[in-house]
């Protein structure tokens, strides 16, 4: 996985938009809520939301830390891309999308589902 593959994966999900925030972070959003963030400049690190049950196990892995400012919301920061397989990247990014989308108002969720 690299930044272009990550971008393609995120943008393939229904209703996803991208935005640059804080001057150097590429953010992927669903319903205007972030579900994945990566630094534009190398070295690229990536943050995303995981389940409460997965959080402790994820941050125990080498190369993954609690995401600054967002750890209380169960976000992790992957500092070394190679610590996750492509299948894991696919799983965790889609899961983060789903977790964030599930918290959106029902009307917004229905609008996103209609995009499919």
LINDA-V726140 format. One record per residue. N is the residue number from 0. PSI is psi in degrees with one decimal (* if undefined). OMEGA is omega in degrees with one decimal (999 if undefined). Layout:
n->[N | N]
psi->[PSI | PSI]
omega->[OMEGA | OMEGA]
This chain:
n->[0 | 1 | 2 | 3 | 4 | 5 | 6 | 7 | 8 | 9 | 10 | 11 | 12 | 13 | 14 | 15 | 16 | 17 | 18 | 19 | 20 | 21 | 22 | 23 | 24 | 25 | 26 | 27 | 28 | 29 | 30 | 31 | 32 | 33 | 34 | 35 | 36 | 37 | 38 | 39 | 40 | 41 | 42 | 43 | 44 | 45 | 46 | 47 | 48 | 49 | 50 | 51 | 52 | 53 | 54 | 55 | 56 | 57 | 58 | 59 | 60 | 61 | 62 | 63 | 64 | 65 | 66 | 67 | 68 | 69 | 70 | 71 | 72 | 73 | 74 | 75 | 76 | 77 | 78 | 79 | 80 | 81 | 82 | 83 | 84 | 85 | 86 | 87 | 88 | 89 | 90 | 91 | 92 | 93 | 94 | 95 | 96 | 97 | 98 | 99 | 100 | 101 | 102 | 103 | 104 | 105 | 106 | 107 | 108 | 109 | 110 | 111 | 112 | 113 | 114 | 115]
psi->[138.4 | -179.3 | -36.5 | -39.2 | -39.5 | -44.9 | -45.1 | -41.5 | -48.6 | -46.3 | -15.5 | -14.5 | 145.2 | 133.1 | 13.0 | 136.7 | 164.5 | 152.4 | 151.4 | 123.0 | 154.6 | 21.4 | -22.7 | 16.2 | 126.3 | 115.3 | 136.3 | 130.2 | 148.7 | 126.5 | 35.9 | 14.8 | 134.0 | 139.8 | -12.9 | 135.6 | 135.9 | 152.1 | 141.2 | -40.1 | 143.2 | 152.5 | 135.2 | 126.6 | 156.6 | 134.1 | 142.4 | 164.7 | 141.6 | 172.0 | 159.3 | -40.0 | -30.0 | -23.5 | -54.8 | -40.8 | -37.6 | -47.6 | -10.9 | -15.5 | 139.6 | 137.9 | 0.2 | 129.9 | 164.2 | 136.6 | 128.4 | 135.7 | -16.4 | 0.7 | -35.1 | -20.6 | 14.4 | 43.0 | 141.4 | 160.1 | 116.0 | 113.6 | -18.9 | 111.1 | -33.3 | -9.3 | -15.2 | 141.6 | 166.3 | -37.9 | -39.9 | -42.6 | -49.1 | -47.1 | -51.7 | -37.8 | -45.0 | -37.6 | -43.6 | -45.0 | -48.9 | -40.5 | -42.7 | -43.5 | -37.8 | -21.9 | -6.7 | 158.3 | 146.3 | -38.7 | -44.2 | -41.5 | -42.6 | -38.7 | -41.3 | -43.3 | -29.6 | -17.1 | -30.2 | *]
omega->[174.1 | -173.7 | 178.7 | 176.9 | 176.7 | 179.4 | 179.5 | 179.0 | -179.0 | -176.1 | 177.6 | -179.3 | -175.7 | 173.4 | -176.7 | 172.8 | 176.9 | -177.6 | 174.3 | -179.7 | 176.9 | 174.3 | -174.4 | -179.4 | 176.2 | -175.2 | 175.3 | -172.1 | 170.1 | -176.5 | 179.6 | 176.5 | -178.5 | 172.1 | 179.0 | -178.9 | 175.2 | 177.0 | -179.8 | -176.5 | 176.2 | -5.3 | -177.2 | 169.1 | -175.5 | 176.5 | 176.6 | -178.4 | 173.9 | 178.2 | 177.3 | -177.5 | -177.4 | -168.9 | -176.3 | 178.7 | 179.8 | -176.3 | 174.6 | -179.9 | 176.0 | 177.8 | 178.4 | 180.0 | 171.5 | -178.1 | 177.6 | 177.7 | -174.6 | -177.7 | -179.7 | 177.2 | 177.3 | 172.1 | 175.6 | 176.9 | 178.9 | -175.9 | 177.3 | -175.9 | -173.6 | -179.9 | 175.7 | 174.4 | 177.1 | 178.8 | 177.8 | 176.9 | -179.4 | -179.2 | -174.1 | 178.6 | 178.5 | 177.8 | 178.6 | 175.7 | -178.6 | 179.4 | -179.3 | 179.5 | -178.4 | 179.9 | 179.7 | 174.9 | -178.1 | 179.4 | 179.2 | 178.0 | 179.3 | 177.7 | 178.8 | 179.9 | 179.3 | 179.5 | -173.7 | 999]
